[in-house]
Amino acid sequence: IPGKIADFLKADDFSGQQCAAFWKWLRDIIKPRAKGDKKGKANKAISVKGLESKWPKNLNKFVDDLYLANVSPVFADEEIWAAEIVKIAERIKKESLRRQMAKISGRIKEAEKKTNEVQLQVLYKKFDALSKNIKEVIFRW
């Protein structure tokens, strides 16, 4: 699952530069481990303590502001944990698509004011495609 999540979510799916930078940094750790490219470390768990000394110093404040909630004993079951991670990844992707739609909506309003029919048609198609994608966001695991 972690490797597939790393492929599914892109840095620009996250709002905010620091959040995107943190995801990119973490994704670059997850992907090789998921593929087994890190000298047999594929199955070794990644600990927060182990990561703490490695994240880029410019992300210190961002990471300090993050918090972890206590996890219910129910999440000891790996399948339940994986399903929850998948739901979170899908929500992040949907929110990313909604932000993109909001930007395009603003561009549509500008094009309507300028009565630019060619640009409007292009923007309508992009908006419709994103709208369809948002309904179909399903992580395949």
C-alpha positions in Angstrom: 0.0 0.0 0.0 2.6 2.7 0.9 4.3 2.5 -2.6 0.9 2.7 -4.3 -0.1 5.7 -2.1 3.2 7.3 -3.0 2.4 6.9 -6.7 -1.3 8.0 -6.3 -0.7 11.3 -4.5 1.5 14.0 -6.0 3.1 16.9 -4.2 0.7 19.3 -5.8 -2.3 17.4 -4.4 -1.4 19.0 -1.0 -2.4 22.5 -0.2 0.5 24.7 1.0 4.1 24.6 0.0 5.4 23.2 3.2 2.8 20.4 3.2 3.7 19.5 -0.4 7.5 19.7 0.4 7.0 17.4 3.4 5.0 14.9 1.3 7.6 14.9 -1.5 10.4 14.3 1.0 8.4 11.5 2.7 7.3 10.0 -0.6 11.0 9.8 -1.7 11.6 7.7 1.4 8.6 5.5 1.0 8.9 4.6 -2.8 12.3 3.0 -2.7 11.5 1.0 0.4 8.2 -0.2 -1.1 10.2 -1.5 -4.1 12.9 -3.0 -1.9 15.6 -0.7 -3.4 17.1 0.2 0.0 19.4 -2.7 0.6 16.9 -5.1 2.2 15.0 -2.4 4.2 11.8 -2.8 2.4 10.1 -4.5 5.3 11.7 -2.4 8.0 9.3 -0.1 9.7 9.9 3.6 9.4 9.9 5.2 12.8 9.1 8.9 13.6 12.3 9.0 15.7 14.3 7.7 12.8 12.9 10.3 10.5 13.1 13.2 13.0 16.8 13.7 12.4 16.6 13.4 8.7 13.8 15.8 7.5 15.0 19.1 6.0 15.6 21.8 8.6 13.4 24.2 6.7 10.4 21.9 7.6 11.1 21.9 11.3 8.3 24.4 12.2 5.9 22.6 9.9 6.6 19.2 11.4 6.5 20.7 15.0 3.0 21.9 14.2 1.8 18.5 13.2 0.3 16.3 15.8 -0.5 12.6 16.1 -3.7 11.5 17.7 -3.8 8.3 19.7 -4.8 5.5 17.5 -7.5 3.1 18.5 -6.6 -0.5 19.2 -8.8 -1.3 16.2 -6.1 0.0 14.0 -3.7 -2.8 15.2 -5.3 -4.8 12.4 -3.3 -4.0 9.2 -6.3 -4.3 6.9 -8.3 -1.7 8.8 -5.2 0.5 8.9 -4.6 0.1 5.2 -8.3 0.9 4.5 -8.1 4.1 6.6 -4.9 5.2 4.8 -6.7 4.6 1.4 -9.7 6.7 2.5 -7.3 9.5 3.5 -5.5 9.4 0.2 -8.8 9.5 -1.7 -9.9 12.6 0.4 -6.6 14.4 -0.3 -6.9 13.7 -4.1 -10.6 14.9 -4.1 -9.7 18.1 -2.3 -6.9 18.6 -4.8 -9.3 18.3 -7.7 -11.8 20.7 -5.9 -9.0 23.3 -5.6 -8.2 22.9 -9.3 -11.9 23.3 -10.1 -12.1 26.5 -8.0 -9.1 27.9 -9.9 -10.7 27.1 -13.3 -14.0 28.5 -12.1 -12.2 31.8 -11.5 -10.7 31.7 -14.9 -14.1 31.0 -16.4 -15.5 34.1 -14.8 -12.6 36.1 -16.2 -13.2 34.7 -19.7 -16.9 35.4 -19.5 -16.2 39.0 -18.7 -13.9 39.2 -21.7 -16.4 37.2 -23.8 -13.6 34.9 -24.9 -15.6 32.0 -26.4 -12.5 29.9 -27.4 -11.0 30.1 -23.9 -14.4 29.4 -22.4 -14.8 26.2 -24.3 -11.3 25.0 -23.3 -12.0 25.9 -19.6 -15.5 24.2 -19.7 -13.9 21.0 -21.0 -11.2 21.1 -18.2 -13.8 21.8 -15.6 -16.0 18.9 -16.8 -13.1 16.5 -16.9 -12.2 17.5 -13.3 -15.8 17.1 -12.2 -15.9 13.6 -13.7 -12.6 12.7 -12.1 -13.7 13.8 -8.7 -16.6 11.4 -8.8 -14.3 8.6 -9.9 -11.4 9.0 -7.5 -10.9 5.5 -6.3 -7.6 4.2 -5.1 -7.0 0.8 -6.5 -5.1 -1.4 -4.0 
